[in-house]
Amino acid sequence: MNVDLPSSGNTEPSSPGLERAVAERIDASTMGTVQLRILFLCMSLSCLDGYDIASMGLAVPLIAREWNISPGSFGGALAAVMGGSAIGGFMLGWLGDRIGRRPMVISSAIGISLASIGSMWADNVTQMIAWRFLIGIAFGTGLPNVYALVGESVPSRHRTFCSTLLAASASVGGIASGLAAPTLSSWLGWKGIFLSGGLVTLLIALLMLFLLGESPQVLAARARVRELVAALADFGLDNTNLPEHRPASRRRGGGPLSLVRDGLFPISFFYLLGYISCGFAYYLLSNWLPALLTHSGWPSSSAQRSTAIVFGGSMVGGLSLSWIMDRLQRGSLFVPAIVFTLGAVLFVPVGYLLTSSLVLPLLGALAFVIGGGQYVMPALAVRLFPPSVLATALSWIFPLSRVGGFFGSLAGGWMLLSGWSGSRIMIVLGLAPLLSAIAFAALSVAVTQRQKTQIEVAGFVRTEISAG
């Protein structure tokens, strides 16, 4: 094996040749046992994200009744996890590039577990906001590294589907929460919802400690060659004849400004606008639906189970839309514009039928388009941004995408405190996916124009070379 092994403390970036060789070997491989295990464990953490989002929304009516306050008073608690997630992503998510994806994901799971269990001791809204903010910090730290770990560990031909699978797995947690909440709350009250989430998360953290591997591409990037050789062997990949390591000067990342250069500004702007607007509608719906249905006269247990419809529809929608977009290729960008337009239309009959059982199939259809559209957003970024800025795009877009969830959570509380009916809230909420539809229609035009410009520039360069 032709490698210059560094000392164990060496964490200088490696030569690009080593990183490229590792990436090529992963891309040429098949999904082996280690890769499937990484995918499963990372899906488990994403699943907990869905459980956590649903659990707070399910607990709100129960806590409000026990504390004798309005459910609308919990807007800050529902928004706190989104704010904490964004801050955690900005401040701590990048550490995965320095110390590895694995330790960040495991520490995130432990933090989520402790904060979830700690929520049981909250006895006022302020304390609940604090615990929810800490949970958000933990999620914001771990989820970007979850997506990065899976993306770096699976072959490129499976990357889009696996990214969508990660997002869709959040629905499994939401469904589990909606189905289990009536039983858990009948035994232990609202505290049982948080206790179960904390204990399951702690179990997943322990499994990760023993079973979760590190990204070979991170090991190559940080020149941790001894660990890289072992990781490649675990992956069933050739770990011999790796390019010789030559320490290189530290390469500066493109930073957020790279997302607005070289004709990327309209793409970044419209993509983020559509993502945030969709997140506003999706998180308001998933967080506040139990309270809205209870407010409209539904029994508490039925309102709790409705969450399973939202998350189930979102999961089916995400996987279905991902399959459609994979086959449309160039025309795939029009899919979000179409489904978000349909979502804006569906909010109207949902609002009018909120007190009737007829609303349930409409909620499933609404979740299919709104939640499904939300779930394909991370995978869509892989197509929109060139490889040179993709890592930067993901590290900034994930926290910023939570802005929609933050304001959606606050808006739901404000509307309820202002005396809005559930029907009125739903109808007005349809404006958010309409804005998303407009943004993605504009995005399709921007991407087409950029591709056209690149083709024209390439043709001009070839002409100049031929003339020379």
N, C-alpha and C positions, 0 to 999 in steps of 0.2 A: 504494500500500500504506500503510495507516494504522497505522504503528508508530513508536514513539519509540525509535530505536536507542540502546542503552547503549554506554558505552565498553567496549573489549575486555576490560578487567579487571574489569568488573562481574559479580559472582557472587551478588548478592542474589536471594532468591526472587522470582519474578514474581507478577503478579496472578493469581488463580484463573481469570479469564476467558481468558487466553492458554493455560493448560494445558487448560482444558475445550475450547477451540476445536480444539486439536491432537488431543486424544483423539477428538473427534467426527469429525474428518476421517479419522483412521486407521480408526475403526470403520466408516465408510461406504465404505471402499476395498475393493479386492480384493487378493489376495496377488500382489504384483508381484515383479520380479526381485530388487530390493534386499532385500525381506523374505524371500524364499526363500533368498537368499545368507546373510543373518543366521542364519536357522534352520539351514541346513546347517553353518555354521561353529560355531555353538553346540552342535549335535548332535555335532560332532567332539570338542569338549572333554568333553561328557558321555560320549561313547564311550570316551575315555581313562580316565575314572573307572572304568568297567567293566573295562577292560584292566588297570588298576593293581590293582584288588581281586583279580582272577583271577591276575595274574602273581605276586604274593607267595605266594598259596596254592600255585601250581604250583611255585614255586622252593623252598619249604620242604623237601620231601623231599630234593631235590638238595643244598641247602646243608647240611642236617643230616648227610647221608652224608659230604660233603667235610670238614666240621668235626668229625665224629665225636661228635655230640651228639644228644639226643632231639628229634624234631620238636616236642614239646610245649613246648620251651624258647623257641619263637618266638611264644608268645602275646602278649608285650609288643610285638613288632615288628608283628604283625598289628593289634593294638589302637592302636598309635601313630598310624596314619594317620587313624583315627576321632577320636582325641583332638585331633590337630592340626587336623583339619577343623572340629571344633566351635570350637576356640579361634580359628582363622583367620576363621570366620564372624562370631563375636562381636566380635573386635578390629579386623578389617580390612574385612569385607564391606560395612559401612555406607559406606565411602569411595566406593562407586559412586554414592551419592546426591550426593556433593560434587563429585567430579572427573569423573564419567561412568562408564558401564558399560564402554565400549570399552577404556580404559586398564587397568581392573582385570582384565578378561578376558584381555587380551594379556599383562600382567605375570604373571598366574596361569599361563598356558601356558608361559612362559619358566621360571618357577620350578619347575614340574613337570618340565620337560625336564632342567634342571640337576641337580635332586635325584635323578631317576631314574638318570641317568648316574653321579652320584656314588655311588649305592648299590653300584656295581660294585667300589668300593675298600674296602667294609666287610670286615673280617676277624674280627669277633666280633659277638655279639648286641647288645651295647650300641651299637656304631657303627651297626648296621642299624636299631635303634630310632630313633636320632637322624635318620638319613636319611629314614626313613618318617614321622617326625613333621614334617619340613620339607615333604615331599610333601603331607601332610595340611593344613598351613597354606596351601599354594598352592591346593589344591582348595577348601578352606573359603572362601578369598578370592574365587575365581572363580565357583564354581557358583551361589551365590545371585544373582550379577549376570547369569549366563547366563539363568536363569529370568526375571529381571526384564527383561532386554533383549528377549527373545522376547515376553514378555507385553505389553510396552509397544509393540512394533513391529507386531504382527499384529492384525487386527480381532477384536473381542471374541467373535464367533461361532466363531472358530477357536482361541480361546485354550486351552480345555480340552484339545482334541486335541493341540495343539502342545506343551503342558506334559507330557502323557503321552508324546508322541513323544520329547521330550528325555530323560525318565526311561528309556524303553524302549531308547533308543539305547545306553545303557550296556551292554546285553546284546550289542550288536554287538562291542564291545571285548572283552567276556568270551569270546564265541565265537571271535574272532580269536586271542585269547591261548591258549585251549585247543587250537585247531587248529595254531597255529604253534609252541607250546612244545616239542613233541617234536623238531621239526627244528632249532629254534634251540639247544636244549640239547645236541643231538648235535654241533653245530658248535662252540659256544663255551661249553658248560656253562650253569650258571644265570645267569652274567653276560650271556649273549646275550639272555635274556628282558628284562632291564632296559635293555640298550643299545638294542634295537629300539624299546622304548617311548619312551625319551628322544629318539631321533632323529626318530621320527614326530611327537612332540609339538613339537619344534623346528620342523619343517616346517609344522605347523599354525599355530604362532605367527607365522611369516613370512607365511603366507597371510592371517592376520587383520590383520597390520600394513598390508597393501595393500588388503584387500577388505572388512573389517568396518566397518560404519557405526555411528554413535552413535544412541541412542534419542532420537527427537524430543521425547518427553515430558520427558526429563531436561533437554534443551536449553531447553525452555519453562519448566520449573520453576526453572532457574538463570538465566533471562533472558539466555541466550546467543543473541540474536535473529538476528545475522548467520549463525551456524552453523545455526540453526533453519530459516531461509529456504532455505539450500542443501540441508539434509537433506530438507525437504519436497519440494523439486524432484527430488531423487534418488529419492524414494519415488513420484514421479509424482502428487503431491498438490498441490492449490491452495495456493500460498504467498503469495497476495495477500489484502488486507483482513483481516489478523490484528488482533485486538483490541489497542488501544494499551497498551503496557507502562506500568504504574504500580507503582513499587517499593512493596513491602509489608513490614511488619515481619515478622521471622522467626516462622514458625509452629512451635510446638512439636509434635513427634510425640506420638502417644498413649502411646508406651512400652509395656512389657510389661503394665502394670496395665490397659490398655485391653482386654486379652484376657480379663479376669475380671470386667469390669463389664457392666451392662445385660443380665444373664442369660446372659452368655457363659461363665461359669466352668465349668459342667458340660460344655459343648461343648468348650472348650479342654482340660479335664482328660481326658475320655474319648477325644478324638481323639489327644492326645499319648500317652496310655497305650497305645492300640491301635497307634499308629505305632512306638513304642519296642519293644513286645513283638514285633511283626512283624519289625522290624529286627534284633532279637536272633537270631531264628531264621534270617532270610535271610542275614545276614552270617556267622553261624557256618557255615551250610551252604556258602556260596560260598567262604569262606576255607579251610575245613578239609576239604572233601570229598576233594581229592586225597590228603591225608595219611590220612584215615579209610579210604579204599579201599586205599591202600598198606598201611596197618596191618592191613587185613583180608585181605591176600594178593594183591591185584590187581597186575599188572605196572605199572611206573611210567608207561609211555606210555599205557596204557588209562586209568589213573587221571587223567592230565592231560586226556585227551580228554573225560572225563565232565563237565568244566567247561562244555564247549560245550552239553551237554544242559541244564544248569541255567540258563545265560544265555539259550539259545534258548527254553526253556519260559517263562522270565520275560518275555521280549520279547513272545511271542505272547499270553501271559496278560495283560500290561498293556494291549496294544492291544485285545484282545477284551473285557476287563472295562470299559475306557473306552467302547467302542462300546455295550455293554449298559447302562451307567449313564447315558449320554447319552439313551437312549431311555426309560428308566424314570423319569427326573427325580425326583419325590418319593420313589419307592420305592428309589432308588439306594443309599441308606445301608444297606439290608439286604444288599446284595451283598457287601461286605467281611465282614460277620458270617457269611454262609453259606460263603464260600470259605475263610475261616480255620478254621471248624469242620471243613470237609473236609480242610484241611491237617493239622490236629491228628490226624485219623483216619489219614491216609496215612503219617504218620511211623512208625506201628506196623509195617505190613508192610515198609516200607523198611528198618527196623531188623533185622527177622528175615531178610530176603533180601539183606543187604548183601554177602555173599560169593558171590552168584549173579548171573549175567548177566540174570536176570529182574528185577533191581532197576532196570535202565536205563529202561524205560518208566514205572515208578513214580516215578523221579526226575524224569522229564519232567513227569508230572502234578503232582508236588509243587511243582516250580518254577513251573508254570502258576498255581497258586493262591497260593503264598507270595510268589514273586517278582512275579507279576502284581499281587497286592494291594499289595505295597510300591511298585510303580511308579505306581499311580494315586493315591497319597496326596497328592502336591503338587497335582494337579488337583482333588482332593476339597476341599482347603482353599478353593478359589475359590468353592465352593458353600456352605461352612459359615460363612465369616466375611463380614460386610458390607464394602462397599468402603472405608468410613471407617477400618477397622483391618486390611484385607487385607495391605497392605505390611508393617505391623508383625508380623502373624502369620507371614508367609513369612520375614522376616528372623530371627525367633526360632525358628520351628519347624524350619527346615532344620538349624541346628547341633544343636538338642536331639534331633532324630531320630537323629543319629549316636551318641547315648548307647547305644542298643540294639546298634549295631554294635561299639562299644567293649567293652562287657561280654560280648557274644557271642564276640568274638575272644579275650578273656582266658579265658572259660569253657571254650572248646574246648581251649586249651593246658593248663589245669588238669585237665580230665577225662582227657586223654591221659597227662599226667604222673602222675596218680593211678591209672593202670592200667585205666581203664574200656575196655571193648570198644566197637567202633564201633556195634554193635547197641544196646547200652545207652545210648550217647550219643544216638542217633537217637530212641529211644523216649521218653527223658526230655525231649528237645528239643520234643516235641509239646505240652508244657504251654504253651510261649510263644504259638503261634497260638491255642490255646484261650483264653488270657487276652485276646488281641486280639479274638476273636469276641465274648466277653462285653462288652468295652469298646465295640465298635461297635453291639452290640444296645442297650446303655444309651445310646449316643450318638443312635441313632435316636429313642428315647423322649424324650431331652432336646431334640432339635431340634423334634420334633412339639409338645412342651409349650411351647416358646418361641414357635413360630409361632401357637399357639392363644392365648397371652397377648397377643401383638402384635395379633391380630385383635380380641380383646375390648377392648383399650385403644383401638384405632382406632374401634371402634363406640361406646364410651363418649364419646370426644371429639366424634364427629359428633352424638351425641344432645345433648350439652351445648351445642354451637354452635347446633343447631336450636332448643333451648329458649330460648337467649339471644336 
